[in-house]
């Protein structure tokens, strides 16, 4: 037992060559433009989509997080990284095999019998003189960290797609309802003109003009219905479920998503801890730096201990000897491999810095968009209300002969366009809020499982 403890100590002994990983310095401003100095906190566990107060959306998100194929694949990648981590360290440096046999002789014509037991255990251990095995384990640990962060990145990307598809589906549902309202209004206008035409008070051209405007509104219904269906089918794909039940659920209707309150973005330092894509890029950098140590250790001699313990016919035997490997004739190849890995590490650092810059920019843009889209939605809702009032007045004035048909139809077109523009702005603002949440890494650690 003392011998085994000594061997394991030798196995793990030695200095680790290659650079020690340290996060590179990156210059960041104190706070976001138009942001606050408050910290984000543990936002990765926030179920921020609940703030939409839409039960159907909440149900779809919960189901999808548990069964989406992309998320499931990312989770399997974590399991793979965990298994690869278990392969490193002592498990990669110790090898052994056991063989044995038992033979019994005797029977008719023999006065007695004999039993021969034999067995042999072969084992070898690599002593980590220069830390190559230790660096391999560091690289595997970094790879596992990257896999976990990548799973969170996939989860956020899935959330972005689902909420976008759901918001668009509700938007087109709203547009369909607005268009049907426009059709009813224009049908009334055509009826008024038809009566005037029959009485000789208007021309056939004016009647045709009003009917054409009505037909245009009717013709837009199939397009909006197709766009609604397409987004519902996208939701079904994202949930990995049949489309028919989801279609039936969505066709029951619900209001458009509205923008929740609250939009604190925090400081960039917190962003680096919460954005999973940034953490994944940093883990890739740490892995690349550890692999520099692996390739550096390969340049130096390696020492292994090999031995066997056997038993044959009641007699014990054992042998134990060290073996030294000197990489003399392939130094050029090994140095080239080391230099190539140094370049890989430098590329990983550049990628990490780029991820940091992109993350800060994402939050700045999302913060700005949310602020301006909210203002735009409010103003367009006011404009739509004003145009609805103007249309009512125009219809009344036309009946009284105070305005021409052309004035009425122009007001009709403007009112219909204003309603749809307002609905579009509401949709943009609602999605901008989701984009901001995702840009800060909010919800990245939430799964579809209870307590996850």
C-alpha positions as CSV (number, residue, x, y, z in Angstrom):
1,X,0.0,0.0,0.0
2,X,2.9,2.4,0.8
3,X,4.4,1.6,-2.6
4,X,1.2,2.4,-4.4
5,X,0.9,5.7,-2.5
6,X,4.5,6.6,-3.4
7,X,3.8,5.8,-7.1
8,X,0.7,8.0,-7.1
9,X,2.7,10.8,-5.5
10,X,5.3,10.4,-8.2
11,X,2.6,10.3,-10.8
12,X,1.3,13.7,-9.8
13,X,4.6,15.2,-9.0
14,X,6.6,17.6,-11.1
15,X,6.3,21.1,-12.3
16,X,3.8,22.1,-15.0
17,X,5.5,23.8,-18.0
18,X,3.7,26.2,-20.1
19,X,1.8,29.4,-19.1
20,X,-0.6,29.7,-16.2
21,X,-4.0,30.9,-17.4
22,X,-5.0,34.4,-16.3
23,X,-7.9,36.4,-17.8
24,X,-6.4,39.1,-20.1
25,X,-7.1,42.7,-19.2
26,X,-9.8,44.4,-21.3
27,X,-10.6,48.1,-21.1
28,X,-14.3,48.8,-20.5
29,X,-16.2,51.9,-19.6
30,X,-17.8,52.1,-16.1
31,X,-21.4,51.9,-17.3
32,X,-23.4,51.6,-20.4
33,X,-24.5,54.6,-22.4
34,X,-27.9,55.7,-21.0
35,X,-27.6,52.8,-18.5
36,X,-27.4,52.7,-14.8
37,X,-24.6,51.8,-12.4
38,X,-26.6,49.1,-10.7
39,X,-25.3,45.5,-10.9
40,X,-27.2,42.9,-12.8
41,X,-27.0,40.3,-10.1
42,X,-27.9,36.6,-10.6
43,X,-29.9,37.3,-13.7
44,X,-29.1,33.9,-15.3
45,X,-31.9,32.3,-13.2
46,X,-34.5,35.0,-14.0
47,X,-37.7,33.8,-15.8
48,X,-38.1,37.2,-17.3
49,X,-40.7,36.1,-19.9
50,X,-43.2,35.8,-17.0
51,X,-43.3,39.6,-17.0
52,X,-45.2,39.5,-20.3
53,X,-48.1,38.1,-18.3
54,X,-49.1,35.8,-21.2
55,X,-50.0,32.4,-19.9
56,X,-49.8,30.8,-23.3
57,X,-46.2,32.1,-23.9
58,X,-45.2,30.9,-20.4
59,X,-46.5,27.4,-21.1
60,X,-44.8,27.2,-24.5
61,X,-41.4,28.4,-23.0
62,X,-41.6,25.9,-20.1
63,X,-42.4,23.0,-22.5
64,X,-39.8,24.0,-25.1
65,X,-36.9,24.4,-22.7
66,X,-37.4,20.8,-21.6
67,X,-37.6,19.2,-25.0
68,X,-36.1,21.4,-27.7
69,X,-33.7,19.4,-29.8
70,X,-30.9,22.0,-29.9
71,X,-31.0,22.4,-26.1
72,X,-31.0,18.6,-25.7
73,X,-28.0,18.3,-28.0
74,X,-26.1,20.9,-26.0
75,X,-26.8,19.0,-22.8
76,X,-25.4,15.8,-24.4
77,X,-22.3,17.8,-25.3
78,X,-21.9,18.6,-21.5
79,X,-22.1,14.9,-20.7
80,X,-19.5,14.2,-23.4
81,X,-17.2,16.8,-21.8
82,X,-17.7,15.3,-18.4
83,X,-16.7,11.9,-19.6
84,X,-13.7,13.3,-21.4
85,X,-12.7,15.0,-18.1
86,X,-12.8,11.7,-16.3
87,X,-10.4,10.3,-18.9
88,X,-7.7,12.7,-17.9
89,X,-5.3,12.9,-14.9
90,X,-4.6,9.6,-13.2
91,X,-7.0,7.7,-15.4
92,X,-5.0,8.6,-18.5
93,X,-1.6,7.9,-16.9
94,X,-2.3,4.4,-15.4
95,X,-2.8,1.3,-17.5
96,X,-3.1,-2.3,-16.4
97,X,-4.3,-5.7,-17.4
98,X,-5.0,-8.9,-15.5
99,X,-4.8,-12.5,-16.8
100,X,-5.2,-15.8,-15.0
101,X,-5.9,-19.5,-15.4
102,X,-6.8,-22.5,-13.3
103,X,-6.0,-26.0,-14.4
104,X,-7.1,-29.3,-12.7
105,X,-5.8,-32.7,-13.8
106,X,-6.9,-36.2,-12.6
107,X,-9.3,-38.9,-13.4
108,X,-9.4,-42.6,-14.4
109,X,-6.0,-44.3,-14.3
110,X,-4.4,-41.7,-12.1
111,X,-3.8,-42.2,-8.4
112,X,-4.5,-38.5,-7.6
113,X,-5.1,-35.0,-9.1
114,X,-3.2,-31.7,-9.1
115,X,-4.5,-28.1,-9.4
116,X,-2.3,-25.3,-10.9
117,X,-3.3,-21.7,-10.3
118,X,-1.6,-19.0,-12.3
119,X,-2.2,-15.3,-12.8
120,X,-0.4,-12.1,-13.7
121,X,-1.1,-8.4,-13.3
122,X,0.6,-6.0,-15.6
123,X,0.5,-2.2,-14.9
124,X,2.3,0.9,-16.1
125,X,2.3,4.4,-14.8
126,X,3.5,7.6,-16.4
127,X,5.1,10.1,-14.0
128,X,4.0,13.6,-14.8
129,X,7.5,15.2,-14.5
130,X,6.7,18.4,-16.5
131,X,2.9,18.7,-15.9
132,X,1.7,17.5,-19.3
133,X,-1.0,15.3,-17.7
134,X,-2.0,18.1,-15.3
135,X,-2.3,20.5,-18.3
136,X,-4.4,18.0,-20.1
137,X,-6.8,17.9,-17.2
138,X,-6.9,21.7,-17.1
139,X,-7.8,21.7,-20.8
140,X,-10.6,19.1,-20.2
141,X,-12.0,21.1,-17.3
142,X,-12.0,24.3,-19.5
143,X,-13.7,22.3,-22.2
144,X,-16.5,21.2,-19.8
145,X,-16.9,24.9,-18.7
146,X,-17.2,25.9,-22.4
147,X,-19.8,23.1,-23.0
148,X,-21.9,24.3,-20.1
149,X,-21.7,27.9,-21.3
150,X,-22.5,26.8,-24.8
151,X,-25.6,25.1,-23.6
152,X,-26.7,28.3,-22.0
153,X,-26.0,30.2,-25.2
154,X,-28.1,27.7,-27.2
155,X,-30.9,28.2,-24.6
156,X,-30.9,31.9,-25.0
157,X,-30.9,31.6,-28.8
158,X,-33.8,29.3,-28.6
159,X,-35.7,31.7,-26.3
160,X,-35.0,34.6,-28.8
161,X,-36.4,32.5,-31.6
162,X,-39.5,31.3,-29.7
163,X,-40.4,34.7,-28.4
164,X,-39.9,36.3,-31.8
165,X,-42.1,33.7,-33.5
166,X,-44.8,34.0,-30.8
167,X,-44.8,37.8,-30.8
168,X,-45.0,37.9,-34.6
169,X,-47.8,35.4,-34.6
170,X,-49.8,37.6,-32.2
171,X,-48.9,40.6,-34.3
172,X,-50.3,39.0,-37.5
173,X,-53.4,38.0,-35.5
174,X,-53.9,41.6,-34.5
175,X,-53.3,42.7,-38.1
176,X,-55.9,40.3,-39.3
177,X,-58.4,41.7,-36.8
178,X,-57.6,45.3,-37.8
179,X,-57.9,44.4,-41.5
180,X,-61.3,42.9,-40.8
181,X,-62.3,46.1,-39.1
182,X,-61.1,48.0,-42.2
183,X,-63.1,45.7,-44.4
184,X,-66.3,46.4,-42.4
185,X,-65.7,50.2,-42.6
186,X,-65.0,50.1,-46.4
187,X,-68.1,47.9,-46.9
188,X,-70.2,50.6,-45.3
189,X,-68.6,53.2,-47.5
190,X,-69.3,51.2,-50.6
191,X,-72.9,50.7,-49.5
192,X,-73.2,54.5,-49.1
193,X,-71.8,55.2,-52.5
194,X,-73.9,52.5,-54.1
195,X,-77.0,54.2,-52.8
196,X,-75.8,57.5,-54.1
197,X,-74.9,56.0,-57.5
198,X,-78.4,54.5,-57.8
199,X,-79.8,57.9,-57.0
200,X,-77.6,59.5,-59.6
201,X,-75.7,61.6,-57.0
202,X,-72.3,60.1,-57.8
203,X,-70.4,58.5,-60.7
204,X,-69.6,54.9,-61.5
205,X,-65.9,55.8,-61.3
206,X,-66.3,56.8,-57.7
207,X,-68.1,53.6,-56.9
208,X,-65.4,51.6,-58.6
209,X,-62.7,53.4,-56.7
210,X,-64.4,52.5,-53.3
211,X,-64.9,48.9,-54.4
212,X,-61.2,48.6,-55.4
213,X,-60.1,49.9,-52.0
214,X,-62.4,47.3,-50.3
215,X,-61.0,44.5,-52.6
216,X,-57.4,45.5,-51.6
217,X,-58.2,45.1,-47.9
218,X,-59.8,41.7,-48.5
219,X,-56.8,40.6,-50.6
220,X,-54.4,41.2,-47.7
221,X,-56.2,38.7,-45.4
222,X,-54.6,35.6,-47.0
223,X,-51.1,37.1,-46.8
224,X,-51.5,37.9,-43.1
225,X,-53.1,34.5,-42.4
226,X,-50.1,32.8,-44.1
227,X,-47.6,34.7,-42.0
228,X,-49.5,33.8,-38.8
229,X,-49.5,30.1,-39.8
230,X,-45.8,30.3,-40.6
231,X,-44.9,31.6,-37.2
232,X,-47.1,29.0,-35.5
233,X,-45.3,26.2,-37.5
234,X,-42.0,27.8,-36.4
235,X,-43.2,27.5,-32.8
236,X,-44.1,23.9,-33.3
237,X,-40.6,23.2,-34.7
238,X,-38.9,25.0,-31.8
239,X,-41.0,22.9,-29.3
240,X,-40.4,19.7,-31.2
241,X,-44.1,19.1,-31.2
242,X,-46.9,18.5,-33.8
243,X,-48.2,21.8,-35.2
244,X,-52.0,21.0,-35.1
245,X,-52.5,21.3,-31.3
246,X,-50.4,24.4,-31.1
247,X,-52.3,25.9,-34.1
248,X,-55.6,25.2,-32.3
249,X,-54.3,26.8,-29.1
250,X,-53.0,29.9,-30.9
251,X,-56.1,30.4,-33.0
252,X,-58.1,31.0,-29.9
253,X,-56.4,34.4,-29.9
254,X,-54.8,36.7,-27.3
255,X,-53.6,40.3,-27.2
256,X,-50.3,41.3,-28.6
257,X,-47.3,41.1,-26.3
258,X,-46.8,44.4,-24.5
259,X,-43.5,45.7,-23.2
260,X,-43.0,45.0,-19.5
261,X,-41.4,47.7,-17.3
262,X,-37.8,47.7,-16.1
263,X,-34.7,47.8,-18.3
264,X,-31.7,48.1,-16.0
265,X,-28.6,46.9,-17.9
266,X,-26.0,47.0,-15.2
267,X,-22.2,47.4,-15.7
268,X,-20.0,45.6,-18.2
269,X,-18.1,43.7,-15.4
270,X,-21.3,42.0,-14.5
271,X,-22.0,41.3,-18.2
272,X,-18.8,39.3,-18.5
273,X,-20.0,37.0,-15.7
274,X,-23.5,36.6,-17.0
275,X,-23.2,36.4,-20.8
276,X,-22.7,32.6,-21.6
277,X,-21.1,33.3,-25.0
278,X,-18.4,35.4,-23.3
279,X,-17.8,32.7,-20.7
280,X,-17.6,30.1,-23.4
281,X,-15.0,32.1,-25.3
282,X,-13.0,32.5,-22.1
283,X,-13.2,28.8,-21.4
284,X,-11.9,28.1,-25.0
285,X,-9.0,30.5,-24.3
286,X,-8.2,28.7,-21.0
287,X,-8.3,25.4,-22.8
288,X,-6.0,26.7,-25.5
289,X,-3.5,28.0,-22.9
290,X,-3.5,24.6,-21.1
291,X,-2.8,22.8,-24.4
292,X,0.3,25.0,-24.8
293,X,1.5,23.3,-21.6
294,X,0.6,19.9,-23.0
295,X,2.7,20.5,-26.2
296,X,5.5,22.1,-24.2
297,X,5.7,19.0,-21.9
298,X,6.0,16.8,-24.9
299,X,9.4,18.4,-25.7
300,X,10.9,17.0,-22.5
301,X,11.8,13.5,-21.4
302,X,9.1,11.3,-20.0
303,X,9.4,8.7,-17.3
304,X,7.1,5.7,-16.9
305,X,7.1,2.9,-14.4
306,X,6.1,-0.6,-15.5
307,X,5.8,-3.8,-13.6
308,X,4.0,-7.1,-13.1
309,X,2.9,-9.2,-10.2
310,X,2.3,-12.9,-10.8
311,X,1.5,-16.2,-9.1
312,X,2.1,-19.6,-10.6
313,X,1.7,-22.9,-8.8
314,X,1.8,-21.3,-5.4
315,X,4.9,-19.2,-6.1
316,X,4.8,-15.4,-6.2
317,X,6.9,-13.3,-8.5
318,X,7.1,-9.7,-9.4
319,X,9.1,-7.3,-11.5
320,X,9.3,-3.5,-11.6
321,X,11.4,-1.1,-13.7
322,X,11.4,2.5,-14.9
323,X,11.6,3.5,-18.5
324,X,12.9,6.9,-19.8
325,X,11.7,8.2,-23.1
326,X,13.9,10.9,-24.7
327,X,12.3,12.9,-27.6
328,X,15.5,13.5,-29.5
329,X,14.9,12.9,-33.2
330,X,11.4,14.5,-33.4
331,X,12.2,17.8,-31.7
332,X,11.4,19.8,-34.8
333,X,8.0,18.3,-35.1
334,X,7.2,18.8,-31.4
335,X,8.4,22.4,-31.5
336,X,6.2,23.1,-34.5
337,X,3.3,21.6,-32.7
338,X,4.0,23.7,-29.6
339,X,4.3,26.9,-31.8
340,X,1.1,26.1,-33.6
341,X,-0.7,25.7,-30.2
342,X,0.6,29.1,-29.1
343,X,-1.0,30.6,-32.2
344,X,-4.2,28.8,-31.4
345,X,-4.1,30.4,-27.9
346,X,-3.5,33.8,-29.3
347,X,-6.4,33.4,-31.7
348,X,-8.6,32.3,-28.8
349,X,-7.7,35.5,-26.9
350,X,-8.6,37.6,-30.0
351,X,-12.0,35.7,-30.2
352,X,-12.6,36.3,-26.5
353,X,-11.9,40.0,-26.8
354,X,-14.2,40.2,-29.8
355,X,-16.9,38.5,-27.8
356,X,-16.5,41.0,-24.9
357,X,-16.8,44.0,-27.3
358,X,-19.8,42.4,-29.1
359,X,-21.5,41.7,-25.8
360,X,-21.2,45.3,-24.7
361,X,-22.3,46.6,-28.0
362,X,-25.3,44.2,-28.0
363,X,-26.5,45.6,-24.7
364,X,-26.0,49.2,-25.7
365,X,-27.9,48.8,-29.0
366,X,-30.7,46.8,-27.3
367,X,-31.0,49.4,-24.5
368,X,-31.2,52.2,-27.1
369,X,-33.7,50.3,-29.3
370,X,-36.0,49.6,-26.4
371,X,-36.1,53.2,-25.3
372,X,-36.8,54.5,-28.8
373,X,-39.2,51.7,-29.8
374,X,-41.2,52.4,-26.7
375,X,-41.5,56.1,-27.7
376,X,-42.4,55.2,-31.2
377,X,-45.1,52.7,-30.2
378,X,-46.7,55.3,-27.9
379,X,-46.7,58.0,-30.6
380,X,-48.0,55.6,-33.3
381,X,-50.8,54.5,-31.0
382,X,-51.8,58.1,-30.6
383,X,-51.6,58.6,-34.3
384,X,-53.8,55.6,-35.0
385,X,-56.4,56.9,-32.5
386,X,-56.3,60.3,-34.2
387,X,-56.8,58.8,-37.6
388,X,-59.7,56.7,-36.4
389,X,-61.4,59.9,-35.2
390,X,-60.6,61.6,-38.5
391,X,-62.1,58.7,-40.4
392,X,-65.3,58.9,-38.4
393,X,-65.5,62.7,-39.1
394,X,-64.7,62.1,-42.8
395,X,-67.6,59.6,-43.1
396,X,-70.0,62.0,-41.5
397,X,-68.9,64.9,-43.6
398,X,-69.1,62.8,-46.8
399,X,-72.7,61.9,-46.0
400,X,-73.4,65.6,-45.7
401,X,-71.5,66.4,-48.9
402,X,-68.9,68.5,-47.1
403,X,-65.9,66.6,-48.5
404,X,-65.3,64.6,-51.7
405,X,-65.0,60.8,-52.0
406,X,-61.3,61.2,-52.7
407,X,-60.9,62.9,-49.3
408,X,-62.8,60.1,-47.6
409,X,-60.8,57.3,-49.3
410,X,-57.5,59.0,-48.5
411,X,-58.4,59.3,-44.8
412,X,-59.5,55.6,-44.9
413,X,-56.1,54.5,-46.3
414,X,-54.2,56.6,-43.8
415,X,-56.3,55.3,-40.9
416,X,-55.8,51.6,-41.9
417,X,-52.1,52.2,-42.4
418,X,-51.8,53.9,-39.0
419,X,-53.5,51.0,-37.2
420,X,-51.1,48.5,-38.7
421,X,-48.0,50.7,-38.0
422,X,-49.0,51.1,-34.4
423,X,-49.4,47.3,-34.0
424,X,-46.0,46.8,-35.6
425,X,-44.4,49.3,-33.3
426,X,-45.9,47.6,-30.3
427,X,-44.5,44.3,-31.5
428,X,-41.1,45.8,-32.1
429,X,-41.0,47.3,-28.6
430,X,-42.1,44.0,-27.0
431,X,-39.3,42.1,-28.9
432,X,-36.8,44.8,-28.1
433,X,-37.3,44.1,-24.4
434,X,-36.7,40.4,-24.9
435,X,-33.6,41.2,-27.0
436,X,-32.2,43.3,-24.1
437,X,-32.8,40.6,-21.6
438,X,-31.1,38.0,-23.8
439,X,-28.2,40.4,-24.5
440,X,-27.5,40.6,-20.7
441,X,-27.6,36.8,-20.4
442,X,-30.8,36.8,-18.4
443,X,-32.5,33.4,-18.1
444,X,-29.5,31.5,-19.5
445,X,-29.5,29.0,-16.6
446,X,-33.3,28.3,-16.6
447,X,-34.3,24.8,-17.8
448,X,-37.8,23.4,-18.3
449,X,-37.5,21.1,-15.4
450,X,-39.0,21.9,-11.9
451,X,-36.6,24.1,-10.0
452,X,-34.5,24.6,-13.1
